[in-house]
């Protein structure tokens, strides 16, 4: 993952995302977490591709998918 990547964040990444969102990554935060989990800083992306909310999210890295 690198800055600018567009990710799909769904239930596989965290139960809080029962309804998947698109997320534009700004950076991965270097906070201490559980093994395999990360804090990400970025923007939730709306239907038209625009940023609708800035968010920091705690997710399981293996559950993230790239959106092409």
mmCIF file of the N, C-alpha and C atoms, coordinates in Angstrom:
data_MODEL
# 
_entry.id   MODEL 
# 
loop_
_atom_site.group_PDB 
_atom_site.id 
_atom_site.type_symbol 
_atom_site.label_atom_id 
_atom_site.label_alt_id 
_atom_site.label_comp_id 
_atom_site.label_asym_id 
_atom_site.label_entity_id 
_atom_site.label_seq_id 
_atom_site.pdbx_PDB_ins_code 
_atom_site.Cartn_x 
_atom_site.Cartn_y 
_atom_site.Cartn_z 
_atom_site.occupancy 
_atom_site.B_iso_or_equiv 
_atom_site.pdbx_formal_charge 
_atom_site.auth_seq_id 
_atom_site.auth_comp_id 
_atom_site.auth_asym_id 
_atom_site.auth_atom_id 
_atom_site.pdbx_PDB_model_num 
ATOM 1   N N  . UNK A 1 1  ? 0.840   -1.181 0.000   1.00 0.00 ? 1  UNK A N  1 
ATOM 2   C CA . UNK A 1 1  ? 0.000   0.000  0.000   1.00 0.00 ? 1  UNK A CA 1 
ATOM 3   C C  . UNK A 1 1  ? 0.882   1.239  0.000   1.00 0.00 ? 1  UNK A C  1 
ATOM 4   N N  . UNK A 1 2  ? 0.421   2.224  -0.769  1.00 0.00 ? 2  UNK A N  1 
ATOM 5   C CA . UNK A 1 2  ? 1.149   3.487  -0.809  1.00 0.00 ? 2  UNK A CA 1 
ATOM 6   C C  . UNK A 1 2  ? 0.142   4.636  -0.880  1.00 0.00 ? 2  UNK A C  1 
ATOM 7   N N  . UNK A 1 3  ? 0.605   5.817  -0.545  1.00 0.00 ? 3  UNK A N  1 
ATOM 8   C CA . UNK A 1 3  ? -0.256  6.998  -0.577  1.00 0.00 ? 3  UNK A CA 1 
ATOM 9   C C  . UNK A 1 3  ? -0.904  7.132  -1.948  1.00 0.00 ? 3  UNK A C  1 
ATOM 10  N N  . UNK A 1 4  ? -2.189  7.435  -1.946  1.00 0.00 ? 4  UNK A N  1 
ATOM 11  C CA . UNK A 1 4  ? -2.932  7.604  -3.186  1.00 0.00 ? 4  UNK A CA 1 
ATOM 12  C C  . UNK A 1 4  ? -3.696  6.367  -3.613  1.00 0.00 ? 4  UNK A C  1 
ATOM 13  N N  . UNK A 1 5  ? -3.381  5.206  -3.028  1.00 0.00 ? 5  UNK A N  1 
ATOM 14  C CA . UNK A 1 5  ? -4.109  3.982  -3.374  1.00 0.00 ? 5  UNK A CA 1 
ATOM 15  C C  . UNK A 1 5  ? -5.577  4.110  -2.990  1.00 0.00 ? 5  UNK A C  1 
ATOM 16  N N  . UNK A 1 6  ? -6.438  3.557  -3.836  1.00 0.00 ? 6  UNK A N  1 
ATOM 17  C CA . UNK A 1 6  ? -7.866  3.495  -3.552  1.00 0.00 ? 6  UNK A CA 1 
ATOM 18  C C  . UNK A 1 6  ? -8.166  2.075  -3.090  1.00 0.00 ? 6  UNK A C  1 
ATOM 19  N N  . UNK A 1 7  ? -8.707  1.952  -1.879  1.00 0.00 ? 7  UNK A N  1 
ATOM 20  C CA . UNK A 1 7  ? -8.953  0.660  -1.265  1.00 0.00 ? 7  UNK A CA 1 
ATOM 21  C C  . UNK A 1 7  ? -10.439 0.419  -1.068  1.00 0.00 ? 7  UNK A C  1 
ATOM 22  N N  . UNK A 1 8  ? -10.830 -0.846 -1.113  1.00 0.00 ? 8  UNK A N  1 
ATOM 23  C CA . UNK A 1 8  ? -12.175 -1.250 -0.714  1.00 0.00 ? 8  UNK A CA 1 
ATOM 24  C C  . UNK A 1 8  ? -12.042 -1.798 0.700   1.00 0.00 ? 8  UNK A C  1 
ATOM 25  N N  . UNK A 1 9  ? -12.775 -1.215 1.625   1.00 0.00 ? 9  UNK A N  1 
ATOM 26  C CA . UNK A 1 9  ? -12.723 -1.619 3.019   1.00 0.00 ? 9  UNK A CA 1 
ATOM 27  C C  . UNK A 1 9  ? -14.085 -2.194 3.386   1.00 0.00 ? 9  UNK A C  1 
ATOM 28  N N  . UNK A 1 10 ? -14.116 -3.490 3.643   1.00 0.00 ? 10 UNK A N  1 
ATOM 29  C CA . UNK A 1 10 ? -15.365 -4.169 3.967   1.00 0.00 ? 10 UNK A CA 1 
ATOM 30  C C  . UNK A 1 10 ? -15.238 -5.000 5.222   1.00 0.00 ? 10 UNK A C  1 
ATOM 31  N N  . UNK A 1 11 ? -16.198 -5.890 5.408   1.00 0.00 ? 11 UNK A N  1 
ATOM 32  C CA . UNK A 1 11 ? -16.262 -6.729 6.602   1.00 0.00 ? 11 UNK A CA 1 
ATOM 33  C C  . UNK A 1 11 ? -15.000 -7.570 6.803   1.00 0.00 ? 11 UNK A C  1 
ATOM 34  N N  . UNK A 1 12 ? -14.319 -7.937 5.706   1.00 0.00 ? 12 UNK A N  1 
ATOM 35  C CA . UNK A 1 12 ? -13.094 -8.722 5.819   1.00 0.00 ? 12 UNK A CA 1 
ATOM 36  C C  . UNK A 1 12 ? -11.996 -7.942 6.553   1.00 0.00 ? 12 UNK A C  1 
ATOM 37  N N  . UNK A 1 13 ? -12.053 -6.624 6.456   1.00 0.00 ? 13 UNK A N  1 
ATOM 38  C CA . UNK A 1 13 ? -11.063 -5.760 7.105   1.00 0.00 ? 13 UNK A CA 1 
ATOM 39  C C  . UNK A 1 13 ? -11.444 -5.441 8.552   1.00 0.00 ? 13 UNK A C  1 
ATOM 40  N N  . UNK A 1 14 ? -12.746 -5.313 8.815   1.00 0.00 ? 14 UNK A N  1 
ATOM 41  C CA . UNK A 1 14 ? -13.228 -5.025 10.165  1.00 0.00 ? 14 UNK A CA 1 
ATOM 42  C C  . UNK A 1 14 ? -14.750 -5.130 10.186  1.00 0.00 ? 14 UNK A C  1 
ATOM 43  N N  . UNK A 1 15 ? -15.291 -5.654 11.272  1.00 0.00 ? 15 UNK A N  1 
ATOM 44  C CA . UNK A 1 15 ? -16.744 -5.812 11.366  1.00 0.00 ? 15 UNK A CA 1 
ATOM 45  C C  . UNK A 1 15 ? -17.488 -4.477 11.317  1.00 0.00 ? 15 UNK A C  1 
ATOM 46  N N  . UNK A 1 16 ? -16.810 -3.374 11.599  1.00 0.00 ? 16 UNK A N  1 
ATOM 47  C CA . UNK A 1 16 ? -17.483 -2.076 11.550  1.00 0.00 ? 16 UNK A CA 1 
ATOM 48  C C  . UNK A 1 16 ? -17.862 -1.668 10.123  1.00 0.00 ? 16 UNK A C  1 
ATOM 49  N N  . UNK A 1 17 ? -17.290 -2.364 9.118   1.00 0.00 ? 17 UNK A N  1 
ATOM 50  C CA . UNK A 1 17 ? -17.579 -2.041 7.729   1.00 0.00 ? 17 UNK A CA 1 
ATOM 51  C C  . UNK A 1 17 ? -18.471 -3.109 7.102   1.00 0.00 ? 17 UNK A C  1 
ATOM 52  N N  . UNK A 1 18 ? -19.644 -3.324 7.706   1.00 0.00 ? 18 UNK A N  1 
ATOM 53  C CA . UNK A 1 18 ? -20.614 -4.284 7.179   1.00 0.00 ? 18 UNK A CA 1 
ATOM 54  C C  . UNK A 1 18 ? -21.011 -3.871 5.769   1.00 0.00 ? 18 UNK A C  1 
ATOM 55  N N  . UNK A 1 19 ? -21.035 -2.580 5.543   1.00 0.00 ? 19 UNK A N  1 
ATOM 56  C CA . UNK A 1 19 ? -21.278 -2.021 4.219   1.00 0.00 ? 19 UNK A CA 1 
ATOM 57  C C  . UNK A 1 19 ? -19.945 -1.449 3.731   1.00 0.00 ? 19 UNK A C  1 
ATOM 58  N N  . UNK A 1 20 ? -19.357 -2.029 2.674   1.00 0.00 ? 20 UNK A N  1 
ATOM 59  C CA . UNK A 1 20 ? -18.024 -1.597 2.227   1.00 0.00 ? 20 UNK A CA 1 
ATOM 60  C C  . UNK A 1 20 ? -17.964 -0.121 1.830   1.00 0.00 ? 20 UNK A C  1 
ATOM 61  N N  . UNK A 1 21 ? -16.791 0.460  2.056   1.00 0.00 ? 21 UNK A N  1 
ATOM 62  C CA . UNK A 1 21 ? -16.536 1.836  1.621   1.00 0.00 ? 21 UNK A CA 1 
ATOM 63  C C  . UNK A 1 21 ? -15.301 1.850  0.728   1.00 0.00 ? 21 UNK A C  1 
ATOM 64  N N  . UNK A 1 22 ? -15.197 2.903  -0.079  1.00 0.00 ? 22 UNK A N  1 
ATOM 65  C CA . UNK A 1 22 ? -13.968 3.154  -0.832  1.00 0.00 ? 22 UNK A CA 1 
ATOM 66  C C  . UNK A 1 22 ? -13.168 4.169  -0.026  1.00 0.00 ? 22 UNK A C  1 
ATOM 67  N N  . UNK A 1 23 ? -11.852 3.940  0.042   1.00 0.00 ? 23 UNK A N  1 
ATOM 68  C CA . UNK A 1 23 ? -10.996 4.728  0.931   1.00 0.00 ? 23 UNK A CA 1 
ATOM 69  C C  . UNK A 1 23 ? -9.711  5.100  0.203   1.00 0.00 ? 23 UNK A C  1 
ATOM 70  N N  . UNK A 1 24 ? -9.447  6.407  0.081   1.00 0.00 ? 24 UNK A N  1 
ATOM 71  C CA . UNK A 1 24 ? -8.213  6.894  -0.546  1.00 0.00 ? 24 UNK A CA 1 
ATOM 72  C C  . UNK A 1 24 ? -7.166  7.069  0.547   1.00 0.00 ? 24 UNK A C  1 
ATOM 73  N N  . UNK A 1 25 ? -6.093  6.301  0.464   1.00 0.00 ? 25 UNK A N  1 
ATOM 74  C CA . UNK A 1 25 ? -5.066  6.278  1.499   1.00 0.00 ? 25 UNK A CA 1 
ATOM 75  C C  . UNK A 1 25 ? -4.164  7.510  1.431   1.00 0.00 ? 25 UNK A C  1 
ATOM 76  N N  . UNK A 1 26 ? -3.978  8.150  2.574   1.00 0.00 ? 26 UNK A N  1 
ATOM 77  C CA . UNK A 1 26 ? -2.981  9.210  2.713   1.00 0.00 ? 26 UNK A CA 1 
ATOM 78  C C  . UNK A 1 26 ? -1.694  8.596  3.250   1.00 0.00 ? 26 UNK A C  1 
ATOM 79  N N  . UNK A 1 27 ? -1.832  7.833  4.356   1.00 0.00 ? 27 UNK A N  1 
ATOM 80  C CA . UNK A 1 27 ? -0.653  7.198  4.945   1.00 0.00 ? 27 UNK A CA 1 
ATOM 81  C C  . UNK A 1 27 ? -1.083  6.117  5.922   1.00 0.00 ? 27 UNK A C  1 
ATOM 82  N N  . UNK A 1 28 ? -0.154  5.205  6.152   1.00 0.00 ? 28 UNK A N  1 
ATOM 83  C CA . UNK A 1 28 ? -0.323  4.203  7.202   1.00 0.00 ? 28 UNK A CA 1 
ATOM 84  C C  . UNK A 1 28 ? 0.327   4.770  8.446   1.00 0.00 ? 28 UNK A C  1 
ATOM 85  N N  . UNK A 1 29 ? -0.426  4.858  9.524   1.00 0.00 ? 29 UNK A N  1 
ATOM 86  C CA . UNK A 1 29 ? 0.095   5.411  10.769  1.00 0.00 ? 29 UNK A CA 1 
ATOM 87  C C  . UNK A 1 29 ? 0.993   4.383  11.452  1.00 0.00 ? 29 UNK A C  1 
ATOM 88  N N  . UNK A 1 30 ? 2.011   4.829  12.136  1.00 0.00 ? 30 UNK A N  1 
ATOM 89  C CA . UNK A 1 30 ? 2.960   3.912  12.758  1.00 0.00 ? 30 UNK A CA 1 
ATOM 90  C C  . UNK A 1 30 ? 2.640   3.650  14.228  1.00 0.00 ? 30 UNK A C  1 
ATOM 91  N N  . UNK A 1 31 ? 1.353   3.580  14.537  1.00 0.00 ? 31 UNK A N  1 
ATOM 92  C CA . UNK A 1 31 ? 0.922   3.292  15.899  1.00 0.00 ? 31 UNK A CA 1 
ATOM 93  C C  . UNK A 1 31 ? 1.035   1.795  16.171  1.00 0.00 ? 31 UNK A C  1 
ATOM 94  N N  . UNK A 1 32 ? 1.340   1.428  17.398  1.00 0.00 ? 32 UNK A N  1 
ATOM 95  C CA . UNK A 1 32 ? 1.456   0.024  17.790  1.00 0.00 ? 32 UNK A CA 1 
ATOM 96  C C  . UNK A 1 32 ? 0.054   -0.595 17.823  1.00 0.00 ? 32 UNK A C  1 
ATOM 97  N N  . UNK A 1 33 ? -0.082  -1.756 17.161  1.00 0.00 ? 33 UNK A N  1 
ATOM 98  C CA . UNK A 1 33 ? -1.379  -2.438 17.104  1.00 0.00 ? 33 UNK A CA 1 
ATOM 99  C C  . UNK A 1 33 ? -1.171  -3.937 17.253  1.00 0.00 ? 33 UNK A C  1 
ATOM 100 N N  . UNK A 1 34 ? -2.252  -4.667 17.138  1.00 0.00 ? 34 UNK A N  1 
ATOM 101 C CA . UNK A 1 34 ? -2.171  -6.128 17.125  1.00 0.00 ? 34 UNK A CA 1 
ATOM 102 C C  . UNK A 1 34 ? -1.523  -6.580 15.826  1.00 0.00 ? 34 UNK A C  1 
ATOM 103 N N  . UNK A 1 35 ? -0.920  -7.755 15.845  1.00 0.00 ? 35 UNK A N  1 
ATOM 104 C CA . UNK A 1 35 ? -0.266  -8.312 14.669  1.00 0.00 ? 35 UNK A CA 1 
ATOM 105 C C  . UNK A 1 35 ? -1.274  -8.445 13.519  1.00 0.00 ? 35 UNK A C  1 
ATOM 106 N N  . UNK A 1 36 ? -0.938  -7.875 12.363  1.00 0.00 ? 36 UNK A N  1 
ATOM 107 C CA . UNK A 1 36 ? -1.795  -7.951 11.190  1.00 0.00 ? 36 UNK A CA 1 
ATOM 108 C C  . UNK A 1 36 ? -2.801  -6.821 11.054  1.00 0.00 ? 36 UNK A C  1 
ATOM 109 N N  . UNK A 1 37 ? -2.886  -5.961 12.052  1.00 0.00 ? 37 UNK A N  1 
ATOM 110 C CA . UNK A 1 37 ? -3.815  -4.834 12.036  1.00 0.00 ? 37 UNK A CA 1 
ATOM 111 C C  . UNK A 1 37 ? -3.036  -3.528 11.849  1.00 0.00 ? 37 UNK A C  1 
ATOM 112 N N  . UNK A 1 38 ? -3.661  -2.529 11.218  1.00 0.00 ? 38 UNK A N  1 
ATOM 113 C CA . UNK A 1 38 ? -3.015  -1.236 10.978  1.00 0.00 ? 38 UNK A CA 1 
ATOM 114 C C  . UNK A 1 38 ? -4.015  -0.099 11.151  1.00 0.00 ? 38 UNK A C  1 
ATOM 115 N N  . UNK A 1 39 ? -3.490  1.064  11.464  1.00 0.00 ? 39 UNK A N  1 
ATOM 116 C CA . UNK A 1 39 ? -4.262  2.309  11.439  1.00 0.00 ? 39 UNK A CA 1 
ATOM 117 C C  . UNK A 1 39 ? -3.946  3.002  10.118  1.00 0.00 ? 39 UNK A C  1 
ATOM 118 N N  . UNK A 1 40 ? -4.991  3.406  9.392   1.00 0.00 ? 40 UNK A N  1 
ATOM 119 C CA . UNK A 1 40 ? -4.826  4.116  8.129   1.00 0.00 ? 40 UNK A CA 1 
ATOM 120 C C  . UNK A 1 40 ? -5.471  5.489  8.221   1.00 0.00 ? 40 UNK A C  1 
ATOM 121 N N  . UNK A 1 41 ? -4.833  6.459  7.609   1.00 0.00 ? 41 UNK A N  1 
ATOM 122 C CA . UNK A 1 41 ? -5.341  7.823  7.547   1.00 0.00 ? 41 UNK A CA 1 
ATOM 123 C C  . UNK A 1 41 ? -5.695  8.104  6.090   1.00 0.00 ? 41 UNK A C  1 
ATOM 124 N N  . UNK A 1 42 ? -6.875  8.649  5.850   1.00 0.00 ? 42 UNK A N  1 
ATOM 125 C CA . UNK A 1 42 ? -7.261  8.927  4.470   1.00 0.00 ? 42 UNK A CA 1 
ATOM 126 C C  . UNK A 1 42 ? -8.651  9.519  4.369   1.00 0.00 ? 42 UNK A C  1 
ATOM 127 N N  . UNK A 1 43 ? -9.234  9.366  3.187   1.00 0.00 ? 43 UNK A N  1 
ATOM 128 C CA . UNK A 1 43 ? -10.553 9.926  2.895   1.00 0.00 ? 43 UNK A CA 1 
ATOM 129 C C  . UNK A 1 43 ? -11.507 8.849  2.433   1.00 0.00 ? 43 UNK A C  1 
ATOM 130 N N  . UNK A 1 44 ? -12.722 8.873  2.957   1.00 0.00 ? 44 UNK A N  1 
ATOM 131 C CA . UNK A 1 44 ? -13.773 8.032  2.408   1.00 0.00 ? 44 UNK A CA 1 
ATOM 132 C C  . UNK A 1 44 ? -14.207 8.670  1.100   1.00 0.00 ? 44 UNK A C  1 
ATOM 133 N N  . UNK A 1 45 ? -14.332 7.862  0.065   1.00 0.00 ? 45 UNK A N  1 
ATOM 134 C CA . UNK A 1 45 ? -14.643 8.359  -1.276  1.00 0.00 ? 45 UNK A CA 1 
ATOM 135 C C  . UNK A 1 45 ? -16.096 8.050  -1.613  1.00 0.00 ? 45 UNK A C  1 
ATOM 136 N N  . UNK A 1 46 ? -16.806 9.047  -2.136  1.00 0.00 ? 46 UNK A N  1 
ATOM 137 C CA . UNK A 1 46 ? -18.218 8.893  -2.478  1.00 0.00 ? 46 UNK A CA 1 
ATOM 138 C C  . UNK A 1 46 ? -18.429 8.277  -3.857  1.00 0.00 ? 46 UNK A C  1 
ATOM 139 N N  . UNK A 1 47 ? -19.676 8.160  -4.245  1.00 0.00 ? 47 UNK A N  1 
ATOM 140 C CA . UNK A 1 47 ? -20.069 7.560  -5.521  1.00 0.00 ? 47 UNK A CA 1 
ATOM 141 C C  . UNK A 1 47 ? -19.455 8.253  -6.734  1.00 0.00 ? 47 UNK A C  1 
ATOM 142 N N  . UNK A 1 48 ? -19.273 9.562  -6.651  1.00 0.00 ? 48 UNK A N  1 
ATOM 143 C CA . UNK A 1 48 ? -18.743 10.328 -7.784  1.00 0.00 ? 48 UNK A CA 1 
ATOM 144 C C  . UNK A 1 48 ? -17.219 10.442 -7.752  1.00 0.00 ? 48 UNK A C  1 
ATOM 145 N N  . UNK A 1 49 ? -16.583 9.762  -6.788  1.00 0.00 ? 49 UNK A N  1 
ATOM 146 C CA . UNK A 1 49 ? -15.132 9.794  -6.702  1.00 0.00 ? 49 UNK A CA 1 
ATOM 147 C C  . UNK A 1 49 ? -14.585 10.942 -5.880  1.00 0.00 ? 49 UNK A C  1 
ATOM 148 N N  . UNK A 1 50 ? -15.470 11.683 -5.218  1.00 0.00 ? 50 UNK A N  1 
ATOM 149 C CA . UNK A 1 50 ? -15.039 12.823 -4.410  1.00 0.00 ? 50 UNK A CA 1 
ATOM 150 C C  . UNK A 1 50 ? -14.873 12.410 -2.944  1.00 0.00 ? 50 UNK A C  1 
ATOM 151 N N  . UNK A 1 51 ? -14.004 13.106 -2.243  1.00 0.00 ? 51 UNK A N  1 
ATOM 152 C CA . UNK A 1 51 ? -13.796 12.841 -0.819  1.00 0.00 ? 51 UNK A CA 1 
ATOM 153 C C  . UNK A 1 51 ? -15.010 13.341 -0.044  1.00 0.00 ? 51 UNK A C  1 
ATOM 154 N N  . UNK A 1 52 ? -15.587 12.468 0.779   1.00 0.00 ? 52 UNK A N  1 
ATOM 155 C CA . UNK A 1 52 ? -16.764 12.872 1.551   1.00 0.00 ? 52 UNK A CA 1 
ATOM 156 C C  . UNK A 1 52 ? -16.472 12.992 3.043   1.00 0.00 ? 52 UNK A C  1 
ATOM 157 N N  . UNK A 1 53 ? -15.401 12.339 3.531   1.00 0.00 ? 53 UNK A N  1 
ATOM 158 C CA . UNK A 1 53 ? -15.054 12.435 4.953   1.00 0.00 ? 53 UNK A CA 1 
ATOM 159 C C  . UNK A 1 53 ? -13.610 12.009 5.161   1.00 0.00 ? 53 UNK A C  1 
ATOM 160 N N  . UNK A 1 54 ? -12.902 12.767 5.972   1.00 0.00 ? 54 UNK A N  1 
ATOM 161 C CA . UNK A 1 54 ? -11.544 12.362 6.357   1.00 0.00 ? 54 UNK A CA 1 
ATOM 162 C C  . UNK A 1 54 ? -11.681 11.405 7.526   1.00 0.00 ? 54 UNK A C  1 
ATOM 163 N N  . UNK A 1 55 ? -10.944 10.291 7.487   1.00 0.00 ? 55 UNK A N  1 
ATOM 164 C CA . UNK A 1 55 ? -11.075 9.273  8.524   1.00 0.00 ? 55 UNK A CA 1 
ATOM 165 C C  . UNK A 1 55 ? -9.738  8.638  8.845   1.00 0.00 ? 55 UNK A C  1 
ATOM 166 N N  . UNK A 1 56 ? -9.621  8.185  10.076  1.00 0.00 ? 56 UNK A N  1 
ATOM 167 C CA . UNK A 1 56 ? -8.554  7.280  10.489  1.00 0.00 ? 56 UNK A CA 1 
ATOM 168 C C  . UNK A 1 56 ? -9.260  5.988  10.860  1.00 0.00 ? 56 UNK A C  1 
ATOM 169 N N  . UNK A 1 57 ? -8.841  4.885  10.240  1.00 0.00 ? 57 UNK A N  1 
ATOM 170 C CA . UNK A 1 57 ? -9.536  3.620  10.444  1.00 0.00 ? 57 UNK A CA 1 
ATOM 171 C C  . UNK A 1 57 ? -8.560  2.547  10.926  1.00 0.00 ? 57 UNK A C  1 
ATOM 172 N N  . UNK A 1 58 ? -9.074  1.619  11.736  1.00 0.00 ? 58 UNK A N  1 
ATOM 173 C CA . UNK A 1 58 ? -8.303  0.510  12.285  1.00 0.00 ? 58 UNK A CA 1 
ATOM 174 C C  . UNK A 1 58 ? -8.806  -0.755 11.608  1.00 0.00 ? 58 UNK A C  1 
ATOM 175 N N  . UNK A 1 59 ? -7.950  -1.383 10.808  1.00 0.00 ? 59 UNK A N  1 
ATOM 176 C CA . UNK A 1 59 ? -8.387  -2.509 9.981   1.00 0.00 ? 59 UNK A CA 1 
ATOM 177 C C  . UNK A 1 59 ? -7.354  -3.628 9.942   1.00 0.00 ? 59 UNK A C  1 
ATOM 178 N N  . UNK A 1 60 ? -7.836  -4.793 9.521   1.00 0.00 ? 60 UNK A N  1 
ATOM 179 C CA . UNK A 1 60 ? -6.964  -5.942 9.300   1.00 0.00 ? 60 UNK A CA 1 
ATOM 180 C C  . UNK A 1 60 ? -6.392  -5.809 7.889   1.00 0.00 ? 60 UNK A C  1 
ATOM 181 N N  . UNK A 1 61 ? -5.085  -5.717 7.795   1.00 0.00 ? 61 UNK A N  1 
ATOM 182 C CA . UNK A 1 61 ? -4.424  -5.461 6.521   1.00 0.00 ? 61 UNK A CA 1 
ATOM 183 C C  . UNK A 1 61 ? -4.781  -6.516 5.467   1.00 0.00 ? 61 UNK A C  1 
ATOM 184 N N  . UNK A 1 62 ? -4.873  -7.774 5.868   1.00 0.00 ? 62 UNK A N  1 
ATOM 185 C CA . UNK A 1 62 ? -5.178  -8.861 4.922   1.00 0.00 ? 62 UNK A CA 1 
ATOM 186 C C  . UNK A 1 62 ? -6.590  -8.744 4.353   1.00 0.00 ? 62 UNK A C  1 
ATOM 187 N N  . UNK A 1 63 ? -7.468  -7.977 4.994   1.00 0.00 ? 63 UNK A N  1 
ATOM 188 C CA . UNK A 1 63 ? -8.841  -7.838 4.529   1.00 0.00 ? 63 UNK A CA 1 
ATOM 189 C C  . UNK A 1 63 ? -9.062  -6.697 3.550   1.00 0.00 ? 63 UNK A C  1 
ATOM 190 N N  . UNK A 1 64 ? -8.026  -5.923 3.262   1.00 0.00 ? 64 UNK A N  1 
ATOM 191 C CA . UNK A 1 64 ? -8.149  -4.790 2.336   1.00 0.00 ? 64 UNK A CA 1 
ATOM 192 C C  . UNK A 1 64 ? -8.004  -5.254 0.899   1.00 0.00 ? 64 UNK A C  1 
ATOM 193 N N  . UNK A 1 65 ? -8.744  -4.605 -0.013  1.00 0.00 ? 65 UNK A N  1 
ATOM 194 C CA . UNK A 1 65 ? -8.629  -4.894 -1.439  1.00 0.00 ? 65 UNK A CA 1 
ATOM 195 C C  . UNK A 1 65 ? -8.349  -3.597 -2.183  1.00 0.00 ? 65 UNK A C  1 
ATOM 196 N N  . UNK A 1 66 ? -7.509  -3.679 -3.208  1.00 0.00 ? 66 UNK A N  1 
ATOM 197 C CA . UNK A 1 66 ? -7.251  -2.523 -4.070  1.00 0.00 ? 66 UNK A CA 1 
ATOM 198 C C  . UNK A 1 66 ? -8.394  -2.366 -5.053  1.00 0.00 ? 66 UNK A C  1 
ATOM 199 N N  . UNK A 1 67 ? -8.750  -1.147 -5.315  1.00 0.00 ? 67 UNK A N  1 
ATOM 200 C CA . UNK A 1 67 ? -9.800  -0.839 -6.284  1.00 0.00 ? 67 UNK A CA 1 
ATOM 201 C C  . UNK A 1 67 ? -9.129  -0.258 -7.512  1.00 0.00 ? 67 UNK A C  1 
ATOM 202 N N  . UNK A 1 68 ? -9.330  -0.852 -8.645  1.00 0.00 ? 68 UNK A N  1 
ATOM 203 C CA . UNK A 1 68 ? -8.674  -0.377 -9.880  1.00 0.00 ? 68 UNK A CA 1 
ATOM 204 C C  . UNK A 1 68 ? -9.647  0.313  -10.782 1.00 0.00 ? 68 UNK A C  1 
# 
